[in-house]
Amino acid sequence: MGKYEGLGQFLRQQRMGSIPMTFAEVERVAGVKLPPSAHKHRPWWSNNPRNSVMTKVWLEAGFETEQVDMAAGKLVFRRVGDRQGPQGTPPGPLTGAAAGSQRHPALGALKGMVRIMPGTDLTQPADPSWADILDDGR
């Protein structure tokens, strides 16, 4: 049993698609203290299997890290692929838009990147001279 196998066992037992955790909760579940670099360097939480022993544990459990907030000391483990759940059972069924979806994985990648000010009419040209060009048929 590896140093971080407690985390792997915990993740494999979860039925949810994402598990938010604090760094302290990760330490408690794993049964060991995280190295100082885990608290200082965002790349320590990357999903590169050559990154650390612990990275291999969460990847082999079928999860990847996301939403790593170094200042707050928290992250989210997200289930990936069609990995098997506890005792070889498949993870819970997908619901909603994810069920049977053939969407491109980049769909929604820029969500929240554009903010439209209240009162903005998106049906009107941004530049009034565009309306003249469109009306003239040029």
C-alpha positions in Angstrom: 0.0 0.0 0.0 1.5 3.3 -1.1 1.9 6.4 0.9 -1.2 8.2 -0.5 -3.4 5.1 -1.1 -5.9 6.3 1.5 -6.8 9.1 -0.9 -7.2 6.6 -3.8 -9.5 4.4 -1.7 -11.5 7.4 -0.7 -12.0 8.6 -4.3 -12.9 5.2 -5.6 -15.7 5.0 -3.0 -17.3 8.3 -4.0 -20.4 8.2 -6.2 -20.4 11.9 -7.2 -18.8 13.2 -10.3 -16.9 15.9 -8.4 -15.5 16.0 -4.9 -14.6 19.4 -3.5 -11.9 19.2 -0.8 -9.5 21.4 1.2 -5.9 20.5 1.4 -6.4 19.7 5.0 -9.1 17.2 4.1 -6.8 15.6 1.5 -4.2 15.2 4.2 -6.7 13.7 6.6 -8.1 11.2 4.0 -4.6 10.3 2.8 -3.3 9.9 6.3 -0.1 11.9 5.6 0.9 15.5 5.5 1.2 17.1 2.0 4.7 18.3 1.1 5.4 22.0 1.3 5.4 22.3 -2.5 1.7 21.2 -2.5 0.9 24.4 -0.6 3.2 26.7 -2.6 3.2 25.6 -6.2 0.1 25.2 -8.4 1.8 22.7 -10.8 2.1 20.2 -7.9 -1.7 19.6 -8.5 -1.4 19.2 -12.2 -2.7 16.0 -13.8 0.6 15.0 -15.2 1.2 11.4 -14.1 5.0 12.0 -13.9 4.3 14.9 -11.5 4.2 13.0 -8.2 3.2 9.7 -6.6 0.0 11.3 -5.3 -0.9 12.4 -8.9 -0.8 8.8 -10.0 -3.1 7.8 -7.1 -5.9 10.2 -8.1 -5.5 9.5 -11.8 -5.7 5.7 -11.2 -8.8 6.2 -9.1 -10.4 7.9 -12.1 -10.2 11.5 -11.1 -8.4 14.7 -12.2 -7.9 17.9 -10.3 -9.5 21.2 -11.2 -10.4 24.6 -9.7 -7.2 24.5 -7.6 -7.3 27.6 -5.3 -3.8 27.9 -3.7 -4.7 30.9 -1.6 -7.8 29.2 -0.1 -6.1 25.7 0.0 -8.8 23.9 -1.8 -9.5 22.0 -5.0 -12.0 19.8 -6.8 -11.4 16.2 -7.8 -13.5 15.5 -11.0 -14.3 12.0 -12.2 -13.1 11.4 -15.8 -13.8 8.9 -18.5 -15.7 5.7 -17.9 -13.5 4.4 -15.1 -15.0 1.7 -12.8 -16.4 2.7 -9.4 -16.0 0.9 -6.1 -15.7 -2.9 -6.3 -15.7 -2.8 -10.1 -19.2 -1.2 -10.4 -19.6 1.5 -13.0 -20.0 5.0 -11.7 -23.5 6.5 -11.4 -25.4 7.3 -14.6 -24.9 10.6 -16.2 -28.0 12.9 -16.2 -29.1 16.0 -18.1 -27.0 17.3 -20.9 -24.1 15.0 -20.2 -26.2 11.8 -20.8 -25.6 10.6 -24.3 -23.9 13.9 -25.2 -21.8 14.0 -28.3 -20.6 17.6 -27.5 -17.1 18.7 -28.2 -15.1 18.7 -24.9 -14.2 22.4 -25.5 -17.8 23.5 -25.5 -18.2 25.9 -22.6 -14.5 26.3 -22.0 -14.9 30.1 -22.2 -18.0 30.2 -20.0 -18.0 33.3 -17.8 -15.3 35.1 -19.8 -17.6 37.7 -21.3 -19.7 40.0 -19.2 -22.5 42.0 -20.9 -23.5 45.1 -19.0 -27.1 45.5 -17.9 -29.2 47.5 -20.4 -27.1 46.4 -23.4 -29.3 45.6 -26.5 -27.5 42.8 -28.3 -29.8 43.1 -31.3 -28.5 46.5 -32.1 -25.2 47.2 -33.9 -22.3 48.2 -31.6 -21.3 50.9 -34.0 -24.2 53.1 -35.4 -22.5 53.4 -38.8 -22.9 49.6 -39.2 -26.7 50.1 -39.3 -26.3 52.5 -42.2 -24.0 50.1 -44.1 -26.5 47.2 -43.6 -29.5 49.4 -44.6 -27.7 50.5 -47.8 -26.9 46.9 -48.7 -23.2 47.6 -49.2 
